[in-house]
Amino acid sequence: MLVTYILASVLLFGSVLGQRCSTIWGIRDTNYLIENLKDDPPSKCSCSGNVTSCLCLSVPTDDCTTPCYHEGLLQLTNATQKPRLMPVFHRVKKIVGILKNNTCPSFSCEKPCNQTMAGNTLSFLKSLLGMFQKTEMRGQKSRP
C-alpha cells in the first residue's frame, strides 16, 4: 500500500510541478502525515510551559508563512523516527519550496519566521494543511 502511494505520488508530482500554485499533492501528503501521526504520543504532546520531550514547532500566525513552514519541515525531517514517512516529509518540504519559487500567495514571503505560537507536530501539520487548502481554493477561483 505504501509503495503504491509513493509510486503514484512520484509519478504525479511531476505533473503538479507544471501547475504554478497547485497544492493538491501538498494537501494529499499532509493529510497522509496527519493520519499516520495522529496516534503518535510525541506528535500530539503539549507545547505549553517548559517541556523537553516534545518537538515544538513555529506555527505561523501572520501572512508570512514560508519561513516558519520551511524551518518546521526541516526540524521534522531531522527528528522523525519513522523512516517510511521520510519521503513524504521531503516531498512536502519540496512543495513548499516550489510554491515559494513560483511566488505563490502566502508562500512567497522572505521575512524571518515571526511566530507567536508554538505547536506540536500535529498542530503544525494542520496549520500547513489549512494554508495548502487556502492556496488551492484561491487557484480554483482564478481558473476559468
C-alpha positions as CSV (number, residue, x, y, z in Angstrom):
1,M,0.0,0.0,0.0
2,L,2.7,2.5,1.0
3,V,4.8,1.6,-2.1
4,T,1.8,2.2,-4.3
5,Y,1.2,5.5,-2.7
6,I,4.8,6.6,-3.0
7,L,5.0,5.5,-6.7
8,A,1.8,7.3,-7.5
9,S,3.0,10.4,-5.7
10,V,6.3,10.5,-7.6
11,L,4.7,9.9,-11.0
12,L,2.0,12.6,-10.5
13,F,4.3,15.0,-8.7
14,G,6.0,15.9,-12.0
15,S,2.6,16.9,-13.5
16,V,1.8,19.1,-10.5
17,L,5.1,21.0,-11.0
18,G,3.7,22.4,-14.2
19,Q,0.7,23.9,-12.4
20,R,2.2,27.1,-10.9
21,C,0.5,27.2,-7.5
22,S,-1.3,23.9,-7.2
23,T,-1.2,22.4,-3.8
24,I,-3.2,19.2,-4.5
25,W,-0.2,17.0,-3.7
26,G,0.7,19.1,-0.7
27,I,-2.8,18.6,0.7
28,R,-2.7,14.8,0.0
29,D,0.7,14.3,1.5
30,T,0.0,16.4,4.6
31,N,-3.3,14.6,5.1
32,Y,-1.3,11.3,4.9
33,L,1.2,12.6,7.5
34,I,-1.6,13.7,9.9
35,E,-3.4,10.4,9.5
36,N,-0.2,8.4,10.3
37,L,0.9,10.6,13.2
38,K,-2.5,11.2,14.9
39,D,-1.9,8.4,17.4
40,D,1.8,9.0,17.9
41,P,2.2,10.5,21.5
42,P,5.2,12.7,20.6
43,S,3.3,14.2,17.8
44,K,0.4,15.4,20.0
45,C,2.3,16.4,23.1
46,S,1.7,19.8,24.8
47,C,4.0,22.7,23.9
48,S,2.8,24.9,26.8
49,G,5.2,25.6,29.6
50,N,8.6,24.2,30.0
51,V,8.7,20.9,28.0
52,T,11.7,19.0,26.8
53,S,10.2,15.8,25.4
54,C,8.1,17.5,22.8
55,L,9.1,18.8,19.3
56,C,7.6,22.3,19.4
57,L,7.4,24.0,16.1
58,S,6.8,27.5,15.0
59,V,3.2,27.8,13.8
60,P,2.8,30.9,11.6
61,T,0.1,33.4,12.7
62,D,0.6,36.0,10.0
63,D,0.6,36.1,6.2
64,C,4.3,35.3,6.0
65,T,4.2,31.6,6.4
66,T,7.0,30.2,4.3
67,P,9.9,30.7,6.7
68,C,8.0,29.0,9.5
69,Y,6.9,26.1,7.4
70,H,10.3,25.6,5.9
71,E,12.0,25.7,9.3
72,G,9.4,23.4,10.9
73,L,9.6,20.8,8.0
74,L,13.4,20.9,8.3
75,Q,13.1,20.1,12.0
76,L,10.6,17.4,11.3
77,T,12.7,15.6,8.7
78,N,15.7,15.7,11.0
79,A,13.7,14.4,14.0
80,T,11.4,11.9,12.5
81,Q,11.7,8.3,13.9
82,K,9.5,6.8,11.2
83,P,11.6,6.0,8.1
84,R,8.6,5.3,6.0
85,L,7.4,8.9,6.5
86,M,10.7,10.5,5.4
87,P,10.0,10.6,1.7
88,V,6.6,12.2,2.4
89,F,8.2,14.9,4.7
90,H,10.8,15.6,2.0
91,R,8.1,15.9,-0.7
92,V,6.0,18.3,1.4
93,K,9.2,20.4,2.0
94,K,9.9,20.4,-1.7
95,I,6.3,21.5,-2.5
96,V,6.7,24.5,-0.1
97,G,9.9,25.4,-1.8
98,I,8.3,25.2,-5.3
99,L,5.4,27.4,-4.1
100,K,7.9,29.9,-2.8
101,N,9.9,29.9,-6.0
102,N,6.7,30.3,-8.0
103,T,5.8,33.3,-5.8
104,C,2.5,31.8,-4.9
105,P,0.5,33.9,-2.4
106,S,1.2,33.0,1.3
107,F,4.3,31.1,0.3
108,S,6.5,33.8,-1.2
109,C,7.4,35.9,1.9
110,E,11.1,36.4,2.7
111,K,10.8,37.7,6.2
112,P,12.1,35.6,9.1
113,C,9.7,33.4,11.0
114,N,7.9,35.7,13.5
115,Q,5.8,33.1,15.1
116,T,3.8,33.9,18.2
117,M,2.6,30.4,18.7
118,A,4.5,27.1,19.2
119,G,2.7,23.9,18.4
120,N,3.3,20.1,18.3
121,T,3.8,18.2,15.1
122,L,0.0,17.7,14.5
123,S,-0.9,21.3,15.0
124,F,2.0,22.4,12.7
125,L,0.8,19.9,10.0
126,K,-2.8,21.0,10.4
127,S,-1.8,24.6,10.0
128,L,0.2,23.8,6.9
129,L,-2.7,21.8,5.5
130,G,-5.0,24.8,6.0
131,M,-2.6,27.0,4.1
132,F,-2.4,24.5,1.3
133,Q,-6.2,24.3,1.1
134,K,-6.5,28.1,1.2
135,T,-4.0,28.4,-1.7
136,E,-5.7,25.7,-3.7
137,M,-9.1,27.5,-3.3
138,R,-7.6,30.7,-4.5
139,G,-6.2,28.9,-7.5
140,Q,-9.6,27.3,-8.3
141,K,-11.3,30.7,-8.2
142,S,-8.8,32.2,-10.7
143,R,-9.2,29.4,-13.2
144,P,-11.8,29.8,-16.0
